[in-house]
Amino acid sequence: MISYEPFWNTLKASEESTYTLINKYNISSSTIDRLRKNKGLSTQTIDDLCRILHCRVEDIMRYHD
């Protein structure tokens, strides 16, 4: 199972918020909802989040058995 728990920690440590992700970077509110519910995301979305937050994939998601 993929968990996006690291994303929330990375976001908290950054200068960004869900508000800026949606309004400044055009990340959809449904994507934020998918992150909250640990639903699947496209690799393009993961790439966008890494670019915006200046982080690595491991800072966005983690795999659990």
PyMOL Python script that loads the backbone (N, CA, C, O; Angstrom):
from pymol import cmd

cmd.read_pdbstr("""\
ATOM      1  N   MET A   1       0.848  -1.180   0.000  1.00  0.00           N
ATOM      2  CA  MET A   1       0.000   0.000   0.000  1.00  0.00           C
ATOM      3  C   MET A   1       0.894   1.245   0.000  1.00  0.00           C
ATOM      4  O   MET A   1       1.894   1.307   0.715  1.00  0.00           O
ATOM      5  N   ILE A   2       0.522   2.203  -0.794  1.00  0.00           N
ATOM      6  CA  ILE A   2       1.222   3.493  -0.842  1.00  0.00           C
ATOM      7  C   ILE A   2       0.596   4.434   0.186  1.00  0.00           C
ATOM      8  O   ILE A   2      -0.626   4.571   0.257  1.00  0.00           O
ATOM      9  N   SER A   3       1.440   5.070   0.971  1.00  0.00           N
ATOM     10  CA  SER A   3       0.990   6.061   1.944  1.00  0.00           C
ATOM     11  C   SER A   3       1.602   7.408   1.569  1.00  0.00           C
ATOM     12  O   SER A   3       2.775   7.493   1.204  1.00  0.00           O
ATOM     13  N   TYR A   4       0.798   8.441   1.663  1.00  0.00           N
ATOM     14  CA  TYR A   4       1.278   9.800   1.393  1.00  0.00           C
ATOM     15  C   TYR A   4       1.539  10.571   2.675  1.00  0.00           C
ATOM     16  O   TYR A   4       1.590  11.801   2.664  1.00  0.00           O
ATOM     17  N   GLU A   5       1.705   9.856   3.776  1.00  0.00           N
ATOM     18  CA  GLU A   5       2.016  10.495   5.048  1.00  0.00           C
ATOM     19  C   GLU A   5       3.261  11.379   4.966  1.00  0.00           C
ATOM     20  O   GLU A   5       3.261  12.471   5.535  1.00  0.00           O
ATOM     21  N   PRO A   6       4.328  10.943   4.271  1.00  0.00           N
ATOM     22  CA  PRO A   6       5.506  11.827   4.159  1.00  0.00           C
ATOM     23  C   PRO A   6       5.185  13.157   3.472  1.00  0.00           C
ATOM     24  O   PRO A   6       5.801  14.176   3.782  1.00  0.00           O
ATOM     25  N   PHE A   7       4.235  13.155   2.551  1.00  0.00           N
ATOM     26  CA  PHE A   7       3.849  14.393   1.870  1.00  0.00           C
ATOM     27  C   PHE A   7       3.404  15.451   2.868  1.00  0.00           C
ATOM     28  O   PHE A   7       3.805  16.611   2.771  1.00  0.00           O
ATOM     29  N   TRP A   8       2.573  15.048   3.830  1.00  0.00           N
ATOM     30  CA  TRP A   8       2.025  16.010   4.793  1.00  0.00           C
ATOM     31  C   TRP A   8       3.129  16.581   5.673  1.00  0.00           C
ATOM     32  O   TRP A   8       3.092  17.760   6.025  1.00  0.00           O
ATOM     33  N   ASN A   9       4.109  15.758   6.031  1.00  0.00           N
ATOM     34  CA  ASN A   9       5.246  16.255   6.810  1.00  0.00           C
ATOM     35  C   ASN A   9       6.099  17.205   5.976  1.00  0.00           C
ATOM     36  O   ASN A   9       6.554  18.236   6.472  1.00  0.00           O
ATOM     37  N   THR A  10       6.313  16.857   4.714  1.00  0.00           N
ATOM     38  CA  THR A  10       7.092  17.708   3.811  1.00  0.00           C
ATOM     39  C   THR A  10       6.373  19.035   3.577  1.00  0.00           C
ATOM     40  O   THR A  10       6.993  20.099   3.587  1.00  0.00           O
ATOM     41  N   LEU A  11       5.075  18.962   3.369  1.00  0.00           N
ATOM     42  CA  LEU A  11       4.291  20.184   3.155  1.00  0.00           C
ATOM     43  C   LEU A  11       4.344  21.078   4.385  1.00  0.00           C
ATOM     44  O   LEU A  11       4.507  22.292   4.261  1.00  0.00           O
ATOM     45  N   LYS A  12       4.211  20.498   5.556  1.00  0.00           N
ATOM     46  CA  LYS A  12       4.245  21.265   6.798  1.00  0.00           C
ATOM     47  C   LYS A  12       5.588  21.969   6.977  1.00  0.00           C
ATOM     48  O   LYS A  12       5.640  23.100   7.462  1.00  0.00           O
ATOM     49  N   ALA A  13       6.672  21.301   6.586  1.00  0.00           N
ATOM     50  CA  ALA A  13       8.010  21.877   6.727  1.00  0.00           C
ATOM     51  C   ALA A  13       8.329  22.922   5.653  1.00  0.00           C
ATOM     52  O   ALA A  13       9.297  23.672   5.782  1.00  0.00           O
ATOM     53  N   SER A  14       7.521  22.968   4.602  1.00  0.00           N
ATOM     54  CA  SER A  14       7.768  23.913   3.511  1.00  0.00           C
ATOM     55  C   SER A  14       7.039  25.233   3.759  1.00  0.00           C
ATOM     56  O   SER A  14       6.333  25.397   4.754  1.00  0.00           O
ATOM     57  N   GLU A  15       7.227  26.161   2.836  1.00  0.00           N
ATOM     58  CA  GLU A  15       6.529  27.444   2.905  1.00  0.00           C
ATOM     59  C   GLU A  15       5.183  27.386   2.199  1.00  0.00           C
ATOM     60  O   GLU A  15       4.454  28.377   2.161  1.00  0.00           O
ATOM     61  N   GLU A  16       4.853  26.228   1.640  1.00  0.00           N
ATOM     62  CA  GLU A  16       3.603  26.063   0.891  1.00  0.00           C
ATOM     63  C   GLU A  16       2.505  25.504   1.790  1.00  0.00           C
ATOM     64  O   GLU A  16       2.759  25.045   2.903  1.00  0.00           O
ATOM     65  N   SER A  17       1.290  25.557   1.278  1.00  0.00           N
ATOM     66  CA  SER A  17       0.125  24.997   1.968  1.00  0.00           C
ATOM     67  C   SER A  17      -0.784  24.388   0.914  1.00  0.00           C
ATOM     68  O   SER A  17      -0.543  24.545  -0.283  1.00  0.00           O
ATOM     69  N   THR A  18      -1.818  23.699   1.348  1.00  0.00           N
ATOM     70  CA  THR A  18      -2.760  23.165   0.363  1.00  0.00           C
ATOM     71  C   THR A  18      -3.390  24.314  -0.423  1.00  0.00           C
ATOM     72  O   THR A  18      -3.689  24.168  -1.608  1.00  0.00           O
ATOM     73  N   TYR A  19      -3.589  25.449   0.233  1.00  0.00           N
ATOM     74  CA  TYR A  19      -4.146  26.620  -0.453  1.00  0.00           C
ATOM     75  C   TYR A  19      -3.243  27.060  -1.601  1.00  0.00           C
ATOM     76  O   TYR A  19      -3.725  27.292  -2.710  1.00  0.00           O
ATOM     77  N   THR A  20      -1.938  27.178  -1.351  1.00  0.00           N
ATOM     78  CA  THR A  20      -1.039  27.623  -2.422  1.00  0.00           C
ATOM     79  C   THR A  20      -0.885  26.548  -3.492  1.00  0.00           C
ATOM     80  O   THR A  20      -0.745  26.867  -4.672  1.00  0.00           O
ATOM     81  N   LEU A  21      -0.909  25.284  -3.093  1.00  0.00           N
ATOM     82  CA  LEU A  21      -0.845  24.225  -4.102  1.00  0.00           C
ATOM     83  C   LEU A  21      -2.011  24.336  -5.080  1.00  0.00           C
ATOM     84  O   LEU A  21      -1.838  24.181  -6.289  1.00  0.00           O
ATOM     85  N   ILE A  22      -3.185  24.603  -4.550  1.00  0.00           N
ATOM     86  CA  ILE A  22      -4.385  24.705  -5.387  1.00  0.00           C
ATOM     87  C   ILE A  22      -4.402  26.011  -6.177  1.00  0.00           C
ATOM     88  O   ILE A  22      -4.612  25.994  -7.390  1.00  0.00           O
ATOM     89  N   ASN A  23      -4.186  27.125  -5.516  1.00  0.00           N
ATOM     90  CA  ASN A  23      -4.376  28.425  -6.153  1.00  0.00           C
ATOM     91  C   ASN A  23      -3.161  28.974  -6.895  1.00  0.00           C
ATOM     92  O   ASN A  23      -3.319  29.691  -7.882  1.00  0.00           O
ATOM     93  N   LYS A  24      -1.976  28.655  -6.445  1.00  0.00           N
ATOM     94  CA  LYS A  24      -0.776  29.177  -7.104  1.00  0.00           C
ATOM     95  C   LYS A  24      -0.225  28.187  -8.136  1.00  0.00           C
ATOM     96  O   LYS A  24       0.245  28.590  -9.200  1.00  0.00           O
ATOM     97  N   TYR A  25      -0.287  26.890  -7.812  1.00  0.00           N
ATOM     98  CA  TYR A  25       0.322  25.871  -8.672  1.00  0.00           C
ATOM     99  C   TYR A  25      -0.681  25.022  -9.437  1.00  0.00           C
ATOM    100  O   TYR A  25      -0.298  24.096 -10.151  1.00  0.00           O
ATOM    101  N   ASN A  26      -1.958  25.333  -9.291  1.00  0.00           N
ATOM    102  CA  ASN A  26      -3.035  24.646 -10.029  1.00  0.00           C
ATOM    103  C   ASN A  26      -3.094  23.138  -9.786  1.00  0.00           C
ATOM    104  O   ASN A  26      -3.453  22.377 -10.684  1.00  0.00           O
ATOM    105  N   ILE A  27      -2.744  22.710  -8.579  1.00  0.00           N
ATOM    106  CA  ILE A  27      -2.975  21.318  -8.179  1.00  0.00           C
ATOM    107  C   ILE A  27      -4.455  21.247  -7.806  1.00  0.00           C
ATOM    108  O   ILE A  27      -4.935  22.054  -7.010  1.00  0.00           O
ATOM    109  N   SER A  28      -5.165  20.301  -8.368  1.00  0.00           N
ATOM    110  CA  SER A  28      -6.613  20.262  -8.150  1.00  0.00           C
ATOM    111  C   SER A  28      -6.952  19.865  -6.713  1.00  0.00           C
ATOM    112  O   SER A  28      -6.191  19.159  -6.050  1.00  0.00           O
ATOM    113  N   SER A  29      -8.094  20.328  -6.256  1.00  0.00           N
ATOM    114  CA  SER A  29      -8.555  19.961  -4.916  1.00  0.00           C
ATOM    115  C   SER A  29      -8.834  18.466  -4.838  1.00  0.00           C
ATOM    116  O   SER A  29      -8.724  17.876  -3.764  1.00  0.00           O
ATOM    117  N   SER A  30      -9.190  17.847  -5.953  1.00  0.00           N
ATOM    118  CA  SER A  30      -9.404  16.396  -5.944  1.00  0.00           C
ATOM    119  C   SER A  30      -8.078  15.660  -5.749  1.00  0.00           C
ATOM    120  O   SER A  30      -8.064  14.580  -5.157  1.00  0.00           O
ATOM    121  N   THR A  31      -6.974  16.213  -6.228  1.00  0.00           N
ATOM    122  CA  THR A  31      -5.659  15.617  -5.989  1.00  0.00           C
ATOM    123  C   THR A  31      -5.313  15.692  -4.507  1.00  0.00           C
ATOM    124  O   THR A  31      -4.793  14.728  -3.945  1.00  0.00           O
ATOM    125  N   ILE A  32      -5.594  16.817  -3.873  1.00  0.00           N
ATOM    126  CA  ILE A  32      -5.361  16.966  -2.430  1.00  0.00           C
ATOM    127  C   ILE A  32      -6.205  15.941  -1.675  1.00  0.00           C
ATOM    128  O   ILE A  32      -5.736  15.335  -0.711  1.00  0.00           O
ATOM    129  N   ASP A  33      -7.438  15.749  -2.110  1.00  0.00           N
ATOM    130  CA  ASP A  33      -8.321  14.759  -1.483  1.00  0.00           C
ATOM    131  C   ASP A  33      -7.760  13.350  -1.673  1.00  0.00           C
ATOM    132  O   ASP A  33      -7.812  12.536  -0.751  1.00  0.00           O
ATOM    133  N   ARG A  34      -7.229  13.057  -2.852  1.00  0.00           N
ATOM    134  CA  ARG A  34      -6.633  11.740  -3.115  1.00  0.00           C
ATOM    135  C   ARG A  34      -5.414  11.511  -2.215  1.00  0.00           C
ATOM    136  O   ARG A  34      -5.188  10.395  -1.747  1.00  0.00           O
ATOM    137  N   LEU A  35      -4.638  12.558  -1.975  1.00  0.00           N
ATOM    138  CA  LEU A  35      -3.506  12.454  -1.056  1.00  0.00           C
ATOM    139  C   LEU A  35      -3.986  12.151   0.362  1.00  0.00           C
ATOM    140  O   LEU A  35      -3.397  11.324   1.058  1.00  0.00           O
ATOM    141  N   ARG A  36      -5.040  12.813   0.781  1.00  0.00           N
ATOM    142  CA  ARG A  36      -5.592  12.583   2.128  1.00  0.00           C
ATOM    143  C   ARG A  36      -6.076  11.152   2.305  1.00  0.00           C
ATOM    144  O   ARG A  36      -5.952  10.574   3.385  1.00  0.00           O
ATOM    145  N   LYS A  37      -6.628  10.586   1.238  1.00  0.00           N
ATOM    146  CA  LYS A  37      -7.223   9.246   1.300  1.00  0.00           C
ATOM    147  C   LYS A  37      -6.289   8.140   0.807  1.00  0.00           C
ATOM    148  O   LYS A  37      -6.711   6.992   0.661  1.00  0.00           O
ATOM    149  N   ASN A  38      -5.017   8.480   0.549  1.00  0.00           N
ATOM    150  CA  ASN A  38      -4.028   7.519   0.055  1.00  0.00           C
ATOM    151  C   ASN A  38      -4.496   6.803  -1.206  1.00  0.00           C
ATOM    152  O   ASN A  38      -4.286   5.599  -1.355  1.00  0.00           O
ATOM    153  N   LYS A  39      -5.122   7.533  -2.100  1.00  0.00           N
ATOM    154  CA  LYS A  39      -5.553   7.001  -3.401  1.00  0.00           C
ATOM    155  C   LYS A  39      -4.424   7.183  -4.412  1.00  0.00           C
ATOM    156  O   LYS A  39      -3.478   7.932  -4.167  1.00  0.00           O
ATOM    157  N   GLY A  40      -4.526   6.509  -5.527  1.00  0.00           N
ATOM    158  CA  GLY A  40      -3.492   6.576  -6.551  1.00  0.00           C
ATOM    159  C   GLY A  40      -3.340   7.955  -7.183  1.00  0.00           C
ATOM    160  O   GLY A  40      -4.312   8.691  -7.354  1.00  0.00           O
ATOM    161  N   LEU A  41      -2.090   8.288  -7.526  1.00  0.00           N
ATOM    162  CA  LEU A  41      -1.771   9.531  -8.231  1.00  0.00           C
ATOM    163  C   LEU A  41      -0.905   9.189  -9.434  1.00  0.00           C
ATOM    164  O   LEU A  41      -0.207   8.175  -9.434  1.00  0.00           O
ATOM    165  N   SER A  42      -0.951  10.020 -10.441  1.00  0.00           N
ATOM    166  CA  SER A  42      -0.108   9.802 -11.616  1.00  0.00           C
ATOM    167  C   SER A  42       1.336  10.185 -11.295  1.00  0.00           C
ATOM    168  O   SER A  42       1.599  10.968 -10.383  1.00  0.00           O
ATOM    169  N   THR A  43       2.245   9.627 -12.051  1.00  0.00           N
ATOM    170  CA  THR A  43       3.650   9.984 -11.870  1.00  0.00           C
ATOM    171  C   THR A  43       3.877  11.456 -12.214  1.00  0.00           C
ATOM    172  O   THR A  43       4.778  12.084 -11.659  1.00  0.00           O
ATOM    173  N   GLN A  44       3.082  12.007 -13.109  1.00  0.00           N
ATOM    174  CA  GLN A  44       3.195  13.433 -13.430  1.00  0.00           C
ATOM    175  C   GLN A  44       2.859  14.281 -12.207  1.00  0.00           C
ATOM    176  O   GLN A  44       3.531  15.277 -11.939  1.00  0.00           O
ATOM    177  N   THR A  45       1.836  13.896 -11.474  1.00  0.00           N
ATOM    178  CA  THR A  45       1.455  14.630 -10.268  1.00  0.00           C
ATOM    179  C   THR A  45       2.550  14.534  -9.214  1.00  0.00           C
ATOM    180  O   THR A  45       2.883  15.529  -8.569  1.00  0.00           O
ATOM    181  N   ILE A  46       3.113  13.338  -9.036  1.00  0.00           N
ATOM    182  CA  ILE A  46       4.220  13.166  -8.090  1.00  0.00           C
ATOM    183  C   ILE A  46       5.392  14.054  -8.507  1.00  0.00           C
ATOM    184  O   ILE A  46       6.012  14.702  -7.664  1.00  0.00           O
ATOM    185  N   ASP A  47       5.692  14.083  -9.796  1.00  0.00           N
ATOM    186  CA  ASP A  47       6.770  14.928 -10.320  1.00  0.00           C
ATOM    187  C   ASP A  47       6.487  16.399 -10.033  1.00  0.00           C
ATOM    188  O   ASP A  47       7.380  17.135  -9.611  1.00  0.00           O
ATOM    189  N   ASP A  48       5.247  16.828 -10.260  1.00  0.00           N
ATOM    190  CA  ASP A  48       4.869  18.224 -10.000  1.00  0.00           C
ATOM    191  C   ASP A  48       5.059  18.576  -8.525  1.00  0.00           C
ATOM    192  O   ASP A  48       5.602  19.632  -8.201  1.00  0.00           O
ATOM    193  N   LEU A  49       4.611  17.690  -7.634  1.00  0.00           N
ATOM    194  CA  LEU A  49       4.739  17.951  -6.200  1.00  0.00           C
ATOM    195  C   LEU A  49       6.206  18.019  -5.775  1.00  0.00           C
ATOM    196  O   LEU A  49       6.580  18.864  -4.961  1.00  0.00           O
ATOM    197  N   CYS A  50       7.030  17.137  -6.321  1.00  0.00           N
ATOM    198  CA  CYS A  50       8.465  17.168  -6.008  1.00  0.00           C
ATOM    199  C   CYS A  50       9.103  18.473  -6.479  1.00  0.00           C
ATOM    200  O   CYS A  50       9.933  19.057  -5.783  1.00  0.00           O
ATOM    201  N   ARG A  51       8.706  18.920  -7.665  1.00  0.00           N
ATOM    202  CA  ARG A  51       9.242  20.180  -8.209  1.00  0.00           C
ATOM    203  C   ARG A  51       8.814  21.363  -7.346  1.00  0.00           C
ATOM    204  O   ARG A  51       9.631  22.223  -7.019  1.00  0.00           O
ATOM    205  N   ILE A  52       7.551  21.406  -6.980  1.00  0.00           N
ATOM    206  CA  ILE A  52       7.017  22.522  -6.184  1.00  0.00           C
ATOM    207  C   ILE A  52       7.649  22.556  -4.799  1.00  0.00           C
ATOM    208  O   ILE A  52       8.027  23.621  -4.311  1.00  0.00           O
ATOM    209  N   LEU A  53       7.762  21.389  -4.164  1.00  0.00           N
ATOM    210  CA  LEU A  53       8.249  21.315  -2.782  1.00  0.00           C
ATOM    211  C   LEU A  53       9.765  21.114  -2.688  1.00  0.00           C
ATOM    212  O   LEU A  53      10.321  21.046  -1.592  1.00  0.00           O
ATOM    213  N   HIS A  54      10.430  21.018  -3.852  1.00  0.00           N
ATOM    214  CA  HIS A  54      11.889  20.835  -3.891  1.00  0.00           C
ATOM    215  C   HIS A  54      12.307  19.640  -3.032  1.00  0.00           C
ATOM    216  O   HIS A  54      13.135  19.755  -2.129  1.00  0.00           O
ATOM    217  N   CYS A  55      11.706  18.493  -3.344  1.00  0.00           N
ATOM    218  CA  CYS A  55      11.972  17.306  -2.555  1.00  0.00           C
ATOM    219  C   CYS A  55      12.097  16.077  -3.446  1.00  0.00           C
ATOM    220  O   CYS A  55      11.970  16.166  -4.667  1.00  0.00           O
ATOM    221  N   ARG A  56      12.347  14.936  -2.825  1.00  0.00           N
ATOM    222  CA  ARG A  56      12.457  13.669  -3.533  1.00  0.00           C
ATOM    223  C   ARG A  56      11.150  12.898  -3.425  1.00  0.00           C
ATOM    224  O   ARG A  56      10.287  13.235  -2.614  1.00  0.00           O
ATOM    225  N   VAL A  57      11.008  11.874  -4.235  1.00  0.00           N
ATOM    226  CA  VAL A  57       9.803  11.035  -4.211  1.00  0.00           C
ATOM    227  C   VAL A  57       9.578  10.466  -2.815  1.00  0.00           C
ATOM    228  O   VAL A  57       8.438  10.381  -2.359  1.00  0.00           O
ATOM    229  N   GLU A  58      10.651  10.075  -2.135  1.00  0.00           N
ATOM    230  CA  GLU A  58      10.537   9.509  -0.791  1.00  0.00           C
ATOM    231  C   GLU A  58       9.950  10.496   0.214  1.00  0.00           C
ATOM    232  O   GLU A  58       9.444  10.099   1.263  1.00  0.00           O
ATOM    233  N   ASP A  59      10.024  11.789  -0.117  1.00  0.00           N
ATOM    234  CA  ASP A  59       9.448  12.816   0.749  1.00  0.00           C
ATOM    235  C   ASP A  59       7.958  13.019   0.489  1.00  0.00           C
ATOM    236  O   ASP A  59       7.294  13.780   1.193  1.00  0.00           O
ATOM    237  N   ILE A  60       7.444  12.336  -0.521  1.00  0.00           N
ATOM    238  CA  ILE A  60       6.032  12.435  -0.899  1.00  0.00           C
ATOM    239  C   ILE A  60       5.266  11.172  -0.538  1.00  0.00           C
ATOM    240  O   ILE A  60       4.135  11.242  -0.058  1.00  0.00           O
ATOM    241  N   MET A  61       5.881  10.018  -0.766  1.00  0.00           N
ATOM    242  CA  MET A  61       5.160   8.763  -0.570  1.00  0.00           C
ATOM    243  C   MET A  61       6.063   7.669  -0.026  1.00  0.00           C
ATOM    244  O   MET A  61       7.289   7.734  -0.119  1.00  0.00           O
ATOM    245  N   ARG A  62       5.403   6.646   0.552  1.00  0.00           N
ATOM    246  CA  ARG A  62       6.116   5.510   1.133  1.00  0.00           C
ATOM    247  C   ARG A  62       5.284   4.254   0.861  1.00  0.00           C
ATOM    248  O   ARG A  62       4.054   4.296   0.854  1.00  0.00           O
ATOM    249  N   TYR A  63       5.972   3.156   0.642  1.00  0.00           N
ATOM    250  CA  TYR A  63       5.303   1.878   0.417  1.00  0.00           C
ATOM    251  C   TYR A  63       5.300   1.045   1.692  1.00  0.00           C
ATOM    252  O   TYR A  63       6.332   0.884   2.343  1.00  0.00           O
ATOM    253  N   HIS A  64       4.120   0.513   2.043  1.00  0.00           N
ATOM    254  CA  HIS A  64       3.953  -0.399   3.193  1.00  0.00           C
ATOM    255  C   HIS A  64       3.382  -1.707   2.670  1.00  0.00           C
ATOM    256  O   HIS A  64       2.534  -1.707   1.778  1.00  0.00           O
ATOM    257  N   ASP A  65       3.846  -2.822   3.225  1.00  0.00           N
ATOM    258  CA  ASP A  65       3.242  -4.128   2.893  1.00  0.00           C
ATOM    259  C   ASP A  65       1.831  -4.204   3.416  1.00  0.00           C
ATOM    260  O   ASP A  65       1.160  -5.221   3.237  1.00  0.00           O
TER     261      ASP A  65
END
""", "prot")
cmd.dss("prot")
cmd.show_as("cartoon", "prot")
cmd.util.cbc("prot")
cmd.orient("prot")
